[in-house]
Amino acid sequence: MTTRIEQDLLGEMALDNNAWYGIQTQRALDNFAISGTRIGEFPDLVTALAMVKAAAADANLRVGYLTKDKADAIKAASQEIIEGKYHEQFVVDVIQGGAGTSTNMNANEVIANLALAKLGHEKGAYHLLHPNDDVNRCQSTNDAYPTAARIAIQLSGDKLITAITGLKQAFEAKADAFFDVIKMGRTQLQDAVPMSLGQEFMAFAINLDDEIARIRQANTLLCHVNLGGTAIGTGINSHSDYAQAAIDSLARLANKPLVQARNLIAATSDMGDFVYYSGVLKRLAVKLGKISNDLRLLSSGPRTGLGEITLPAMQPGSSIMPGKINPVIPEAVNQSAYQVIANDLAVTLAAEAGQLQLNAMEPLIIYNILNSMKILVSSCDMLASRCVRGITANRSRCRQLVTDSIGTITALVPEIGYGNASAIAKQAMAENKSVVELVLHCGLLSQERLEALLDPASMLQVATSPR
């Protein structure tokens, strides 16, 4: 291994000359072996960091703080990273001390060395183009890092919306297929009133559609960035025209409607938007968990449970019980939901831990939000492709449960009164007889009227598709 020597305020260090990162990144590698997850494993964050550096270089060129050759080299190096190259060089653990300084310096050093190579110089020749003086010009970790995080979360949010949309459409397709499957609805796990299986699945789709709207709304909050505030929001060491120029350039690169935060000092220390976004992700996780619970209940048995639907068989379910098939996909989604909920708690605690003009816990906040989004994207894709699209309805079982249920008595209340209906329900339970049989026996309704009231279209108030 060939090495090069780099120096910082703590001294000198030998680095692998194949590495595009520098001494400060190596120190972070040595210091922070915590999660085992490197920032390069979140490509949207790496891409966003490169976008910030490219936008900064463009702005610094405009205000005269960088020469054209340096600015062009920095922008070209950043563009390669935006295109997906060199992400393996972003090696710092996502959980780190220093409020994200190690992540910012990882980006500064990789981009500086790539830019040096483009100018025909060796890695580490920082007297010609410096990670701090040039790549980080007019910036601090405290504005560059959270700005990149806001972009990264929006990029991940676009992918999450796509995944949720796919799952929603899978439920809509099943809602159409099951619109005429009559079944019993349940409240508190007890028989309620009849509904269609299509209506039940359409409710899943509508709930997911609501979450898409919430994520889009949350994305707009993240368009308010503190870029240009530098260390604490006062803009020290920055040109007066730099901030707006950098934000305009970044907005074009990221294709997002970015604006400067109303107050840069407030924005530098406030984690409220991240807390809100994490809460939106938790809300989605809760809904996915509830849907998964329902799918497991509806498919339970298959002979001794509800058994109204059959989930596609994904794998043998037991090492001891032959023929057993478990609802492994919804179970996995349930566990994913619990993790996202736990991540939200970590975000909440980290956001509360901010002190004075900065929150040093930003790395944990950003890691948990991006991790939650990664989990949710995978969960939605998995649930759609390996479960929902393969669900079949057990029509005869659904109809049988309606026929046997005492819950149908509710449809007769307007005709026979609540008191008579209660007496019929009680007798049906005690004597194990059907509601229809007892109503006819007591002469409360004619056969013709009873059939009309218990007609599925009448009970469901819908005759066709649930849409």
C-alpha positions as CSV (number, residue, x, y, z in Angstrom):
1,M,0.0,0.0,0.0
2,T,1.4,3.4,-1.0
3,T,0.7,6.2,1.4
4,R,0.7,9.9,1.5
5,I,1.2,12.2,4.6
6,E,-1.5,14.7,5.5
7,Q,-1.5,17.1,8.4
8,D,-4.1,18.8,10.6
9,L,-4.1,20.7,13.9
10,L,-3.5,17.4,15.8
11,G,-0.4,16.4,13.8
12,E,0.5,14.2,10.8
13,M,-1.0,10.9,9.6
14,A,-0.1,8.4,6.9
15,L,-3.1,7.7,4.6
16,D,-3.7,5.0,2.0
17,N,-3.0,6.9,-1.2
18,N,-5.9,5.1,-2.9
19,A,-8.3,6.9,-0.6
20,W,-9.9,10.0,-1.9
21,Y,-10.8,11.2,1.6
22,G,-8.2,12.8,3.9
23,I,-6.9,13.1,7.4
24,Q,-10.0,14.4,9.1
25,T,-12.1,11.6,7.6
26,Q,-9.6,9.1,8.8
27,R,-9.7,10.5,12.3
28,A,-13.5,10.1,12.3
29,L,-13.0,6.5,11.1
30,D,-10.7,5.8,14.0
31,N,-13.0,7.5,16.5
32,F,-16.5,6.5,15.6
33,A,-17.0,2.8,15.2
34,I,-20.6,2.8,16.4
35,S,-23.4,1.7,14.1
36,G,-21.4,0.0,11.5
37,T,-23.4,2.0,8.9
38,R,-21.4,4.5,6.8
39,I,-22.9,7.6,5.3
40,G,-22.2,6.1,1.9
41,E,-25.0,3.6,2.5
42,F,-27.4,6.5,2.2
43,P,-26.9,7.6,-1.4
44,D,-29.4,10.4,-1.1
45,L,-27.4,12.0,1.7
46,V,-24.1,11.7,-0.3
47,T,-25.8,13.1,-3.4
48,A,-27.2,16.0,-1.4
49,L,-23.9,16.8,0.2
50,A,-22.3,17.0,-3.3
51,M,-25.2,19.3,-4.5
52,V,-24.5,21.7,-1.6
53,K,-20.8,21.8,-2.5
54,A,-21.4,22.3,-6.1
55,A,-23.9,25.1,-5.4
56,A,-21.5,26.7,-3.0
57,A,-18.7,26.6,-5.6
58,D,-21.0,28.2,-8.1
59,A,-22.0,31.0,-5.7
60,N,-18.4,31.6,-4.6
61,L,-17.4,32.0,-8.2
62,R,-20.2,34.6,-8.7
63,V,-19.1,36.6,-5.7
64,G,-15.4,36.4,-6.6
65,Y,-14.3,34.1,-3.8
66,L,-13.1,31.3,-6.1
67,T,-11.3,31.4,-9.3
68,K,-13.0,29.8,-12.3
69,D,-10.6,26.9,-12.6
70,K,-11.1,26.0,-8.9
71,A,-14.9,26.4,-9.0
72,D,-15.2,24.4,-12.2
73,A,-13.1,21.6,-10.8
74,I,-15.1,21.5,-7.6
75,K,-18.4,21.5,-9.5
76,A,-17.1,18.7,-11.9
77,A,-16.0,16.6,-8.9
78,S,-19.3,17.2,-7.2
79,Q,-21.3,16.3,-10.3
80,E,-19.5,12.9,-10.5
81,I,-20.7,12.2,-7.0
82,I,-24.2,13.3,-7.8
83,E,-24.1,10.8,-10.7
84,G,-23.4,8.0,-8.2
85,K,-19.6,7.7,-8.4
86,Y,-17.3,7.6,-5.4
87,H,-20.0,6.9,-2.8
88,E,-17.8,4.2,-1.3
89,Q,-15.4,7.0,-0.3
90,F,-18.0,8.3,2.2
91,V,-16.9,6.1,5.0
92,V,-17.7,8.0,8.2
93,D,-20.1,6.3,10.6
94,V,-23.5,7.9,10.4
95,I,-23.5,8.3,14.2
96,Q,-20.7,10.7,15.2
97,G,-19.8,13.5,17.6
98,G,-19.2,17.0,16.3
99,A,-22.7,17.8,15.0
100,G,-21.9,16.3,11.6
101,T,-18.4,17.9,11.1
102,S,-16.9,14.5,10.2
103,T,-19.6,14.0,7.5
104,N,-19.0,17.5,6.1
105,M,-15.2,17.0,6.1
106,N,-15.6,13.6,4.4
107,A,-17.4,15.4,1.6
108,N,-14.9,18.4,1.5
109,E,-11.9,16.1,1.4
110,V,-13.2,13.7,-1.3
111,I,-14.3,16.6,-3.5
112,A,-11.1,18.5,-2.9
113,N,-9.0,15.5,-4.0
114,L,-11.1,14.7,-7.0
115,A,-10.9,18.4,-8.0
116,L,-7.1,18.3,-7.6
117,A,-6.9,15.3,-9.9
118,K,-9.0,17.2,-12.5
119,L,-6.5,20.0,-12.3
120,G,-3.6,17.6,-12.8
121,H,-2.4,17.5,-9.2
122,E,-1.7,14.8,-6.6
123,K,-4.1,13.9,-3.8
124,G,-3.4,15.9,-0.7
125,A,-1.9,18.9,-2.5
126,Y,-4.1,21.2,-0.5
127,H,-2.0,24.3,-1.0
128,L,-3.4,24.3,-4.5
129,L,-7.0,23.5,-3.6
130,H,-8.1,23.1,0.0
131,P,-11.0,21.2,1.5
132,N,-11.8,24.0,4.0
133,D,-10.6,27.1,2.2
134,D,-12.1,26.3,-1.2
135,V,-14.6,23.4,-1.1
136,N,-16.0,24.7,2.3
137,R,-15.8,28.4,1.4
138,C,-18.5,30.5,3.0
139,Q,-19.9,27.4,4.8
140,S,-19.9,25.8,8.1
141,T,-20.9,22.2,8.9
142,N,-23.8,23.9,10.8
143,D,-25.4,25.2,7.6
144,A,-24.1,22.8,4.9
145,Y,-24.9,19.6,6.7
146,P,-28.5,20.3,7.7
147,T,-29.2,21.8,4.3
148,A,-27.9,18.6,2.7
149,A,-30.0,16.6,5.1
150,R,-33.1,18.5,4.1
151,I,-32.4,17.7,0.4
152,A,-31.6,14.1,1.2
153,I,-34.9,13.6,3.0
154,Q,-36.8,15.1,0.2
155,L,-35.1,12.9,-2.3
156,S,-35.9,9.8,-0.2
157,G,-39.4,11.2,0.3
158,D,-39.9,11.0,-3.5
159,K,-39.0,7.4,-3.4
160,L,-41.2,6.7,-0.4
161,I,-44.2,8.3,-2.2
162,T,-43.6,6.0,-5.2
163,A,-43.5,3.0,-2.9
164,I,-46.7,4.0,-1.0
165,T,-48.4,4.6,-4.3
166,G,-47.5,1.1,-5.5
167,L,-49.0,-0.4,-2.4
168,K,-52.1,1.8,-2.6
169,Q,-52.7,0.7,-6.2
170,A,-52.3,-3.0,-5.2
171,F,-55.1,-2.5,-2.6
172,E,-57.3,-0.6,-5.1
173,A,-57.0,-3.5,-7.5
174,K,-58.1,-6.0,-4.8
175,A,-60.9,-3.6,-3.8
176,D,-62.2,-3.8,-7.4
177,A,-61.8,-7.6,-7.5
178,F,-63.5,-8.1,-4.1
179,F,-66.3,-5.5,-4.5
180,D,-69.1,-8.2,-4.5
181,V,-67.7,-10.4,-1.7
182,I,-70.1,-9.9,1.2
183,K,-68.6,-10.4,4.7
184,M,-69.1,-9.3,8.3
185,G,-67.5,-6.2,9.5
186,R,-66.2,-6.2,13.1
187,T,-65.7,-3.8,15.9
188,Q,-63.7,-4.7,19.0
189,L,-63.2,-8.2,17.4
190,Q,-67.0,-8.8,17.6
191,D,-69.5,-9.1,14.8
192,A,-70.8,-5.7,13.7
193,V,-72.6,-5.3,10.4
194,P,-72.1,-6.6,6.9
195,M,-69.8,-5.0,4.4
196,S,-67.9,-6.0,1.3
197,L,-64.4,-7.2,1.2
198,G,-63.8,-4.6,-1.5
199,Q,-64.9,-1.9,0.9
200,E,-62.4,-3.1,3.5
201,F,-59.5,-3.1,1.0
202,M,-60.5,0.3,-0.4
203,A,-60.2,1.6,3.1
204,F,-56.6,0.4,3.2
205,A,-56.0,2.3,0.0
206,I,-57.6,5.5,1.2
207,N,-55.6,5.5,4.4
208,L,-52.3,5.2,2.4
209,D,-53.4,8.0,0.0
210,D,-53.7,10.2,3.1
211,E,-50.1,9.4,4.0
212,I,-48.9,10.5,0.5
213,A,-50.5,13.9,1.1
214,R,-48.9,14.2,4.5
215,I,-45.4,13.4,3.2
216,R,-45.8,15.9,0.4
217,Q,-46.8,18.5,2.9
218,A,-43.8,17.7,5.1
219,N,-41.5,18.0,2.2
220,T,-42.4,21.6,1.8
221,L,-41.2,22.4,5.3
222,L,-37.8,21.1,4.4
223,C,-37.4,23.6,1.6
224,H,-36.6,26.3,4.2
225,V,-32.8,26.0,4.5
226,N,-30.2,27.8,6.6
227,L,-27.5,27.8,3.9
228,G,-25.4,30.9,4.3
229,G,-25.8,31.1,8.0
230,T,-22.4,29.5,8.5
231,A,-21.5,28.8,12.2
232,I,-24.5,29.9,14.2
233,G,-26.6,31.8,11.7
234,T,-24.9,35.2,11.6
235,G,-23.2,34.5,8.3
236,I,-19.7,35.1,9.5
237,N,-16.9,34.6,6.9
238,S,-19.5,34.7,4.1
239,H,-20.0,37.2,1.3
240,S,-23.3,39.2,1.6
241,D,-24.5,38.0,-1.7
242,Y,-23.4,34.4,-1.2
243,A,-26.4,32.9,0.6
244,Q,-29.0,33.7,-2.0
245,A,-26.7,32.8,-4.9
246,A,-26.0,29.4,-3.3
247,I,-29.6,28.7,-2.5
248,D,-30.7,29.6,-6.1
249,S,-28.0,27.3,-7.5
250,L,-28.9,24.5,-5.1
251,A,-32.6,24.8,-5.9
252,R,-31.8,24.2,-9.6
253,L,-29.5,21.3,-8.9
254,A,-31.9,19.6,-6.5
255,N,-35.0,20.6,-8.5
256,K,-36.7,21.7,-5.3
257,P,-38.3,25.1,-4.4
258,L,-35.7,26.0,-1.8
259,V,-35.8,29.3,0.1
260,Q,-33.8,30.8,2.8
261,A,-35.1,30.2,6.3
262,R,-36.9,33.2,7.9
263,N,-34.2,33.6,10.6
264,L,-30.9,31.9,10.2
265,I,-30.0,31.9,13.9
266,A,-33.3,30.2,14.8
267,A,-33.0,27.8,11.9
268,T,-29.5,26.7,12.8
269,S,-30.5,25.4,16.2
270,D,-34.1,24.3,15.6
271,M,-34.9,20.7,14.7
272,G,-38.6,21.2,14.6
273,D,-39.0,20.3,10.9
274,F,-37.1,17.1,11.4
275,V,-39.3,16.2,14.4
276,Y,-42.4,16.9,12.3
277,Y,-41.1,14.8,9.4
278,S,-40.2,11.9,11.7
279,G,-43.7,12.1,13.1
280,V,-45.2,11.8,9.7
281,L,-43.1,8.7,9.1
282,K,-44.3,7.3,12.4
283,R,-47.9,7.9,11.4
284,L,-47.3,5.9,8.2
285,A,-45.7,3.1,10.2
286,V,-48.7,2.9,12.5
287,K,-51.0,2.6,9.6
288,L,-48.9,0.0,7.9
289,G,-48.8,-1.9,11.2
290,K,-52.6,-1.8,11.6
291,I,-53.1,-2.9,8.0
292,S,-50.7,-5.8,8.6
293,N,-52.6,-6.8,11.7
294,D,-55.8,-6.9,9.8
295,L,-54.3,-9.0,7.0
296,R,-53.1,-11.5,9.6
297,L,-56.4,-11.6,11.3
298,L,-58.5,-11.9,8.1
299,S,-56.2,-14.8,6.9
300,S,-56.0,-16.5,10.3
301,G,-56.7,-20.3,10.5
302,P,-56.9,-21.2,7.8
303,R,-59.7,-23.5,9.1
304,T,-60.0,-22.5,12.8
305,G,-59.6,-18.7,12.4
306,L,-61.5,-16.1,10.3
307,G,-60.1,-17.4,7.0
308,E,-61.8,-14.8,4.9
309,I,-58.8,-14.3,2.7
310,T,-55.7,-16.3,1.8
311,L,-52.3,-14.7,1.6
312,P,-49.8,-16.0,-0.9
313,A,-47.6,-18.7,0.5
314,M,-44.1,-17.4,0.8
315,Q,-42.2,-20.1,2.7
316,P,-42.9,-23.2,5.0
317,G,-44.0,-21.9,8.4
318,S,-42.6,-24.4,10.9
319,S,-39.7,-26.7,11.5
320,I,-42.0,-29.1,13.4
321,M,-45.6,-28.6,12.1
322,P,-46.0,-29.9,8.5
323,G,-48.1,-27.9,6.1
324,K,-48.1,-24.8,8.3
325,I,-47.8,-21.5,6.4
326,N,-47.3,-18.3,8.3
327,P,-48.2,-14.7,7.3
328,V,-44.5,-13.8,7.2
329,I,-44.8,-10.7,5.0
330,P,-47.2,-8.8,7.2
331,E,-45.3,-10.0,10.3
332,A,-42.1,-8.4,8.8
333,V,-44.0,-5.2,8.1
334,N,-45.2,-5.1,11.7
335,Q,-41.6,-5.3,12.9
336,S,-40.5,-2.6,10.5
337,A,-43.3,-0.4,11.9
338,Y,-42.0,-0.9,15.5
339,Q,-38.5,0.1,14.4
340,V,-39.7,3.3,12.7
341,I,-41.7,4.1,15.9
342,A,-38.5,3.6,17.9
343,N,-36.5,5.7,15.5
344,D,-39.0,8.5,16.0
345,L,-38.4,8.4,19.8
346,A,-34.7,8.7,19.2
347,V,-35.3,11.7,16.9
348,T,-37.5,13.4,19.5
349,L,-34.9,12.9,22.3
350,A,-32.0,14.1,20.1
351,A,-34.0,17.2,19.0
352,E,-34.8,18.1,22.6
353,A,-31.1,17.8,23.5
354,G,-30.1,20.9,21.5
355,Q,-28.3,23.6,23.4
356,L,-28.0,27.3,22.7
357,Q,-27.1,28.0,19.0
358,L,-26.7,24.4,17.8
359,N,-27.9,20.8,18.2
360,A,-24.9,18.5,18.4
361,M,-27.2,15.5,18.0
362,E,-28.1,16.2,14.4
363,P,-26.3,13.1,13.0
364,L,-28.6,10.8,15.1
365,I,-31.7,12.8,13.9
366,I,-30.7,12.5,10.3
367,Y,-29.6,8.9,10.5
368,N,-32.9,7.8,12.1
369,I,-35.1,9.7,9.6
370,L,-33.2,8.3,6.6
371,N,-33.2,4.8,8.1
372,S,-36.9,5.0,8.7
373,M,-37.5,6.0,5.1
374,K,-35.3,3.2,3.9
375,I,-37.3,0.7,6.0
376,L,-40.7,2.1,4.9
377,V,-39.8,2.0,1.2
378,S,-38.7,-1.6,1.5
379,S,-41.8,-2.5,3.6
380,C,-44.3,-1.0,1.1
381,D,-42.6,-2.6,-1.9
382,M,-42.5,-6.0,-0.1
383,L,-46.1,-5.9,1.1
384,A,-47.4,-5.0,-2.3
385,S,-45.3,-7.4,-4.4
386,R,-45.1,-10.4,-2.1
387,C,-48.5,-10.2,-0.3
388,V,-51.3,-7.9,-1.5
389,R,-51.1,-8.7,-5.2
390,G,-51.4,-12.4,-4.5
391,I,-54.3,-12.3,-2.0
392,T,-57.4,-14.3,-2.8
393,A,-60.9,-14.1,-1.3
394,N,-62.5,-17.1,0.3
395,R,-66.0,-16.1,-0.9
396,S,-68.0,-19.0,0.5
397,R,-66.4,-18.6,3.9
398,C,-67.2,-14.9,3.9
399,R,-70.8,-15.5,2.9
400,Q,-71.2,-18.3,5.5
401,L,-70.0,-16.0,8.3
402,V,-72.6,-13.4,7.3
403,T,-75.3,-16.0,7.2
404,D,-74.4,-17.3,10.6
405,S,-73.8,-13.9,12.2
406,I,-76.2,-12.3,14.6
407,G,-74.9,-9.0,13.4
408,T,-77.3,-8.9,10.5
409,I,-80.1,-8.1,13.0
410,T,-78.9,-4.5,12.9
411,A,-80.3,-4.2,9.4
412,L,-83.8,-5.1,10.7
413,V,-83.8,-2.5,13.6
414,P,-85.7,0.2,11.6
415,E,-88.5,-2.3,10.8
416,I,-88.9,-4.3,14.0
417,G,-87.4,-1.9,16.6
418,Y,-84.4,-2.1,18.9
419,G,-86.2,-4.0,21.6
420,N,-87.4,-6.8,19.3
421,A,-84.0,-7.0,17.6
422,S,-82.3,-7.3,21.0
423,A,-84.6,-10.2,22.0
424,I,-84.1,-12.0,18.7
425,A,-80.3,-11.6,19.0
426,K,-80.3,-12.9,22.6
427,Q,-82.5,-15.9,21.6
428,A,-80.4,-16.7,18.5
429,M,-77.3,-16.8,20.7
430,A,-78.9,-19.0,23.4
431,E,-80.5,-21.5,21.0
432,N,-77.9,-21.4,18.3
433,K,-80.5,-20.4,15.7
434,S,-80.3,-18.0,12.8
435,V,-81.8,-14.5,12.9
436,V,-83.8,-15.2,9.8
437,E,-85.4,-18.3,11.3
438,L,-86.4,-16.5,14.5
439,V,-87.8,-13.4,12.8
440,L,-90.0,-15.5,10.6
441,H,-91.0,-17.8,13.5
442,C,-92.1,-14.7,15.5
443,G,-94.0,-13.3,12.6
444,L,-92.1,-10.0,12.8
445,L,-91.5,-9.7,9.0
446,S,-92.6,-11.5,5.9
447,Q,-90.2,-13.6,3.9
448,E,-90.3,-11.2,1.1
449,R,-89.6,-8.1,3.3
450,L,-86.9,-10.0,5.2
451,E,-85.1,-10.9,2.0
452,A,-85.3,-7.3,0.8
453,L,-83.8,-5.9,4.0
454,L,-81.0,-8.5,4.1
455,D,-80.1,-8.0,0.4
456,P,-76.4,-7.2,0.2
457,A,-76.9,-4.1,-1.8
458,S,-79.4,-2.8,0.8
459,M,-77.1,-3.5,3.7
460,L,-74.0,-2.1,2.1
461,Q,-75.7,0.8,0.4
462,V,-73.5,0.1,-2.6
463,A,-74.4,-2.1,-5.5
464,T,-71.2,-2.0,-7.5
465,S,-67.5,-1.2,-7.1
466,P,-66.4,0.3,-3.7
467,R,-64.7,3.2,-5.5
